[in-house]
Amino acid sequence: MYAAVVTAFDTPPAYREFPRPVPQSSDEILIDVVASGLHPRVRSQADGSHYTSSGELPLVPGVDGVGRASDGTLRSFVLPDTTAGAMAEQTVIDRRRSIALPEGADPVLVAAAVNPVMSSWVALRQRIQFEPGQSVLVLGATGSSGRMAIQVARHFGAGDVIGAGRDPKRLSELASLGADATVQLDNVSAVADLARDVDVVIDYLWGPVTAELMAGIAARRSEAGRPLAWIEIGSVAGPSAEIPSAALRAMRLQIVGSGQGSVPTRGFLSEMPDLIREISSGTFDIDARAVPLTEVETAWNDTSTDQRVVLTP
Ligand SMILES: NC(=O)c1ccc[n+]([C@@H]2O[C@H](COP(=O)([O-])OP(=O)(O)OC[C@H]3O[C@@H](n4cnc5c(N)ncnc54)[C@H](OP(=O)(O)O)[C@@H]3O)[C@@H](O)[C@H]2O)c1
């Protein structure tokens, strides 16, 4: 079969032949892949930088997608750590890690949305006790996952939702997705002013900006005893942050991470039915573009698009 194949971690995947994977248990089935999202998690799998990377090559990237089973049903699936991923004509899925799509669901939109929606959905549902009415700051709100986090927070009944990001044009679009206020990231003091009393931070950035903002919010908080849950989800601005000790002492700050590991597989899977239903029924706005798998190398190198690329075999 043909697949996107990584043979070196410093080179993008190439469209070439790869051995067809074989189911290893009665829970596993071979499916025809219909769509698979090209998102940062997949990029870090393909360049070996993700914390789950075993260093094994060659590998086919792709950790989730939509495929057609032999009975004709379309299934959304998430894969375990494997070198035979979703960016292929066929892949092996575990039935228990998949769910049939509702009639009429668009497989490209589902494949595009699952990863970015899941990031904040699982964080709010599984990592903290999120209550309707709580206010939320999304740090890195202009990326695919940040745009979704605004909508997911709204969906779960958030009070005020604030979006902070760099790109002014993308920032200006967030009001239509449910943001009450937006703020430019280059002025961290302005972010801290606006977000001084938020209940939850959904953080896709980390790095120096997170450390500076924590200190800024701690200095401005009007009620020190008011809990603040800071959920670390991504690290596009830096892999580490120098957390100011004073921020931890001066306010009731709880820092948690959300991702593969801190959320067990059963935690992700338990959210799948509701999440797929909401994505399929159009609850969330996702800007997606289908690209043939044959063009994987070009798509990989093109980081200029804001749209979430979905590879279609
Ligand atoms: N833990 C999980 O479950 C999980 C799930 C999904 C995603 N993630 C992680 O979350 C992060 C964001 O994912 P995504 O899907 O939103 O990716 P994305 O669509 O590629 O968006 C990333 C955005 O980050 C912004 N950005 C890049 N460098 C920046 C910097 N130095 N400072 C501030 N902003 C910066 C850019 O927005 P501007 O153009 O406005 O600068 C870009 O649009 C990634 O680290 C990803 O791995 C984690």
The ligand as an SDF file (V2000), in Angstrom:
LIG
                    3D

 48 52  0  0  0  0  0  0  0  0999 V2000
   -2.0910   18.3130   24.9680 N   0  0  0  0  0  0  0  0  0  0  0  0
   -2.9890   18.1440   24.0210 C   0  0  0  0  0  0  0  0  0  0  0  0
   -3.9280   17.3770   24.1870 O   0  0  0  0  0  0  0  0  0  0  0  0
   -2.8910   18.9660   22.7730 C   0  0  0  0  0  0  0  0  0  0  0  0
   -3.8630   18.8400   21.7590 C   0  0  0  0  0  0  0  0  0  0  0  0
   -3.7860   19.7050   20.6670 C   0  0  0  0  0  0  0  0  0  0  0  0
   -2.7390   20.6240   20.5570 C   0  0  0  0  0  0  0  0  0  0  0  0
   -1.7900   20.6580   21.5270 N   0  0  0  0  0  0  0  0  0  0  0  0
   -0.6650   21.5970   21.4570 C   0  0  0  0  0  0  0  0  0  0  0  0
   -1.1860   22.9310   21.5000 O   0  0  0  0  0  0  0  0  0  0  0  0
   -0.3590   23.8010   20.7420 C   0  0  0  0  0  0  0  0  0  0  0  0
   -1.1990   24.5770   19.7210 C   0  0  0  0  0  0  0  0  0  0  0  0
   -1.8100   23.6570   18.8380 O   0  0  0  0  0  0  0  0  0  0  0  0
   -2.7020   24.1590   17.6160 P   0  0  0  0  0  0  0  0  0  0  0  0
   -3.4750   22.9830   17.1460 O   0  0  0  0  0  0  0  0  0  0  0  0
   -3.4810   25.3780   17.9840 O   0  0  0  0  0  0  0  0  0  0  0  0
   -1.5960   24.5620   16.5610 O   0  0  0  0  0  0  0  0  0  0  0  0
   -1.7000   25.5780   15.3370 P   0  0  0  0  0  0  0  0  0  0  0  0
   -3.0250   25.5500   14.7120 O   0  0  0  0  0  0  0  0  0  0  0  0
   -0.5040   25.3030   14.5030 O   0  0  0  0  0  0  0  0  0  0  0  0
   -1.5620   27.0180   16.0130 O   0  0  0  0  0  0  0  0  0  0  0  0
   -0.4450   27.4020   16.7080 C   0  0  0  0  0  0  0  0  0  0  0  0
   -0.5220   28.9240   16.8850 C   0  0  0  0  0  0  0  0  0  0  0  0
    0.4400   29.2830   17.8450 O   0  0  0  0  0  0  0  0  0  0  0  0
    0.7680   30.6440   17.6550 C   0  0  0  0  0  0  0  0  0  0  0  0
    2.1960   30.7980   17.9500 N   0  0  0  0  0  0  0  0  0  0  0  0
    3.2300   30.1640   17.3580 C   0  0  0  0  0  0  0  0  0  0  0  0
    4.3800   30.5260   17.9380 N   0  0  0  0  0  0  0  0  0  0  0  0
    4.0730   31.4090   18.9210 C   0  0  0  0  0  0  0  0  0  0  0  0
    4.8120   32.1170   19.8820 C   0  0  0  0  0  0  0  0  0  0  0  0
    6.1450   32.0370   19.9450 N   0  0  0  0  0  0  0  0  0  0  0  0
    4.1600   32.9200   20.7320 N   0  0  0  0  0  0  0  0  0  0  0  0
    2.8240   33.0230   20.6790 C   0  0  0  0  0  0  0  0  0  0  0  0
    2.0510   32.3690   19.7900 N   0  0  0  0  0  0  0  0  0  0  0  0
    2.6700   31.5630   18.9340 C   0  0  0  0  0  0  0  0  0  0  0  0
    0.4420   30.9890   16.2100 C   0  0  0  0  0  0  0  0  0  0  0  0
   -0.5640   31.9750   16.2170 O   0  0  0  0  0  0  0  0  0  0  0  0
   -0.2320   33.4850   15.7260 P   0  0  0  0  0  0  0  0  0  0  0  0
   -0.1160   33.3640   14.2540 O   0  0  0  0  0  0  0  0  0  0  0  0
   -1.3380   34.3140   16.2190 O   0  0  0  0  0  0  0  0  0  0  0  0
    1.0700   33.8630   16.3320 O   0  0  0  0  0  0  0  0  0  0  0  0
   -0.1660   29.7020   15.6440 C   0  0  0  0  0  0  0  0  0  0  0  0
   -1.3150   29.9350   14.8810 O   0  0  0  0  0  0  0  0  0  0  0  0
    0.7240   22.9110   20.1450 C   0  0  0  0  0  0  0  0  0  0  0  0
    1.8460   22.9400   21.0220 O   0  0  0  0  0  0  0  0  0  0  0  0
    0.1190   21.5290   20.1710 C   0  0  0  0  0  0  0  0  0  0  0  0
    1.0790   20.5010   20.1770 O   0  0  0  0  0  0  0  0  0  0  0  0
   -1.8490   19.8660   22.6320 C   0  0  0  0  0  0  0  0  0  0  0  0
  1  2  1  0
  2  3  2  0
  2  4  1  0
  4  5  1  0
  4 48  2  0
  5  6  2  0
  6  7  1  0
  7  8  2  0
  8  9  1  0
  8 48  1  0
  9 10  1  0
  9 46  1  0
 10 11  1  0
 11 12  1  0
 11 44  1  0
 12 13  1  0
 13 14  1  0
 14 15  2  0
 14 16  1  0
 14 17  1  0
 17 18  1  0
 18 19  2  0
 18 20  1  0
 18 21  1  0
 21 22  1  0
 22 23  1  0
 23 24  1  0
 23 42  1  0
 24 25  1  0
 25 26  1  0
 25 36  1  0
 26 27  1  0
 26 35  1  0
 27 28  2  0
 28 29  1  0
 29 30  1  0
 29 35  2  0
 30 31  1  0
 30 32  2  0
 32 33  1  0
 33 34  2  0
 34 35  1  0
 36 37  1  0
 36 42  1  0
 37 38  1  0
 38 39  2  0
 38 40  1  0
 38 41  1  0
 42 43  1  0
 44 45  1  0
 44 46  1  0
 46 47  1  0
M  CHG  2   8   1  16  -1
M  END
$$$$
